[in-house]
Amino acid sequence: MNAPHDLPEAPRRLPVRKLRVDLSKGFPTLWNGGEAFRTHYLNALSMSFPIGEQFFIDAVTKGVTMLPADQQAAWADEVRGFVGQEATHRFLHGQFNAELDRQGLKNHWQGWAAWRIENGKNMHPINHVAVTAAYEHFTAVMATGLLTHPNWLEGATPELALLWRWHAVEESEHKTVAFDLYRAMGGSERRRRLWFVYIAVQFFFESSLQTFINLWRAGLWWQPRTWWQAARYLFGPRGVWAASFFPLLRYLRRGFHPNDLADPEQMAQWLQAQRDQYAIVGA
């Protein structure tokens, strides 16, 4: 392992926000602009969130205990905020996924993730933190896309557009936590990169498969317009992978840090514009 990096002199206090949305009344089956692929791709991502975010919480809280006692104290506020934000995401996407279940969709991704977590539970905690840092890079890149490319949520049900963009902002806000903790634990560049490659392959495969399953269960997979929507949404000039591919690859650069992709002013502007849509309940 590399020698541990110095910790930040002033640990951040991440705010925990309560979003003013009510998903108990349900939402339309094609909530994202009436388009099948845009809707079911984001539905698939949501299906991975509750179990994934619990894994991230567990990985970070366990990882901190591997540091010397004085360093653990320095991390306490930042970890508390990270846990609070991720727990709130887990709760709301649990409600979101419950509605998807009522609509007849089947969450396979959760089962795939649970199997991996069970089989990897005896790995050294530094590996769990490395996996978390890799996933957090994916979510941070997607977060930037959701805020800079309005077409990703064009015509979406307003409450759900708010939910996804709020989630995006907070993912960007805490994207350095697992990465910095991994370095503080002495994690190597090689291990960090290898885990990212593994996670990338797994993410591409499972997100695609769960999206296809969603479309199949909704009876929409056979329609040509569904796949035209997919091509435009993923690979068009302002599409998901067109916007995300190179930022994702930056993780493989030696010396990379998540703040290399930071756009805090944009996130702050969104939070200010939406100030009436949430309450800060902790920091």
N, C-alpha and C positions, 0 to 999 in steps of 0.2 A: 504493500500500500504506500501511497504518497504520505508525506508528513502532513498532519492536519493544518488547514489554513486558519489564519486568524479570524476570529469572530468579529462581526460588526460591533463598533463601539456603542452604537445606540440601537438596540433591537426595536423593530417596528411594532406598533400596536395596530393590528388589523381589526377594523371595525366589523362587528357582526350585525347584519341588517335583517329585519323582518319585512319581507316583501308583502305588499298589500294586494294579494291575489287570492281568489277563492276558486279552487278547481273542483269543489264538491258538486257543482251543478253540471259538470261535464263540459265537453267542447266538441265541435264538428269533427267528423271522421277525416275530412280533408281540410284541416285547419290552416295549412300553410299555402294560402293563395289558391286553394281549390285544386292544387296539383298533387298527383299521386306520389311521384318520386320525391319531391321536396318534403312532403309530409312524412313519408315512411322512412326516409333516410334519417331525419332528425328523431323520429320515433325510435328508430334502432339505437341511436346514440343514447337517448334517454334510458333505454332499457339496461344499459351497462353502468349507469351512474350510481344508483344506490349501493350496490355491492362494491363497486370500484372505489367510491369515496370512503366507505367504511375501511377498506383495505388501506387507503392512503392515510387515514387517521391513525390506524393501528401501526402502520409502518413508521410514521413520524414520531408518534409518542414512544414507541419502543426504541427507535433510533436515538432519541435524545438521552435515554437512560444509559447508552453506551459511552457517553461523554463523561469527562471528569465532573465532579460535583459543581465546581465553580462555573463551568461552561453550561451545565444544565440550568442553573439559575439565570444565566444571561439569555437563554433561549425561551424561558418560561412564557413571557408575554406574547412573543411571536407565535409559538406553538398553540397557545390558548386561542388566539385569533384564527389561526389556520383551522383548528378543530371546529371552532364555532361556525365558520363559513362553510366548511365541507359538510358539517352535520345539517345545516339549513338546506343546502343543495340536496342532500340525500333525502330529507323529509319531503320537500316539494316535488322532487322527481319521483318519489315513491307514490305520491298522490297522482301525479301525471300518469305513471305507469299503471296504476290501479284503473284509471279510466280507459287506457288502452286495452287492458284485460277485459273490461266490460264491453268494449267494442269488438271483442273476439280475436284479438291478436295474442300471440304466444311468445313469451320472453324466453328464448333459448340462450341468449348471450349471458344472462345471469347464471345459468347452470354451467356453462363453459367456464366462466370466471371462477365460480365456486369450486369446481374440480381442480383448477390450477392452484388456487389459494391453498386448498387442503394438501395437495401434493408438494407444495413449496414451503409449508409451514416450518420445516426444520432447517431451512437455509439460514445462513448468518443474516442478521437484520440489515447489514449494509446492502445486501442484494434487494431487499424489499424497498429500501429507501431509493436505490438506483432505479428500480422499476417505477416507483412513484414519480421520481424526477422526470423520467422519460414520458410518462403519460401526461404529466403536468405541462410538458413542452407542447404536446399535441393539443391540449385544451387551450393553452395560451395562444397558439397560432390560430386555432379556430375562433378564439375570442376576438382577435384582431379582425378577422374576416367578417364576423357577424356585425361588427360595428362600422367597418369601412365599406362593406358591399351591401347596400340596402336590399338588393335583389334576392339575397339569400332568404329574407323573411318578407318579401314583398307581398302585400295582401293578406298577411297572417292575422289570425284572430288577435286583437290588441293585447289581451291578457297574456297570451302565450308568447307574443313577440317581446313583451316586457320581461317575462320569465327568462327567456333565452338570453336576452341582452344583459339583464342583471347578473345571470350566472356567468356570462362571458366576462363582464367587468371584474367580478370577484376572482375568477380564475386568473386573469391577468394580474390582479392585485397581489395574489399570493404565489405567483409562479416561481419565485426564487427560493421558497422555504425548503422544499425537499432537496433542491440542487445544492444550496448552501450547507444544509445539514450533511449531505453526502460528502462534501469536501471537508467539512469539519471532522467527520468520522475517519478521514484519511483515504477516502475512495480514490481509485486510480482512474486516469483518463481512459485506459483500455477497457476496464470493466464498464464504465459509463457508456462508452460507444457500443460495446457488444450488446448490452441490455437494450439500448435504443433500437438497434437493428432487429433484434428479436421482437420487441414490442411493435415496431412498425409493420413487420410481416403479419403478425397476429392481428393487429388492428385492421389492416386493410382487408384481410380475409374475413374476419368475423363481422365487421361492419357491413361488408357487401352481402354476406350470407344472411344476416338478420334482416337487412333491408329487403332482400328477395323473398324471404319467408313472409315478411309483413305484406308485401305486395301480393303474394300468392294467396294468403289467407283472406285478403280484402278482395280477391277476384280481379285484380288490376294488372297482373304481371304480363298478361297476353296482349294488352293494348299497345299498338305501335307508338301512340303518343306518350305513353309512360316512358319508353326508352329514348324518345326524342327529348323529353324533359330531363332524363338522366344525363344524356350527353351534354345538354346545354348547362345544367346545374353543376356538373362535376368538371367539365372540360372546356366550357365556353370561356370567352375573354375575361369575364368576371366570376368564373366558376370556382368551386371549392378547391379543386386540386390545382388549377391554374394559379390561384392565389396562395396556396399553402405549400406547394412542393419544395420550392427553394428555401423558404423560411424554415421548413422542417429539417432540411438537410444541413442547415447551419449548426445543428446540434452536434454534428460529427466533426466540426472543426476543433482542433486542439486549442484550448484556452477559451472555448465558448462560455458565455454566461447568459442566462435568460434575459438580463437587462439589455443585452445587445439588440433585442427586438422590442424594447420598451416604447410605449407611447402613452405616458402617464397623463399628458394634457388632454388627449382625446377621451380617456376614461373619466377624468375629472369633469370634463364638460358634460358627458352623458349623465353622470351622477347628479350634477347640479341641475340639469334640465329635468330630471325625474325625481327631484327631491320630495315631492308629495306622494310618491308611490312606495316609499319604504320608511321604516323607522329604525334608528340605530338602537340596538338593545344590548350591546356589549362592545368592549374594545380591549 
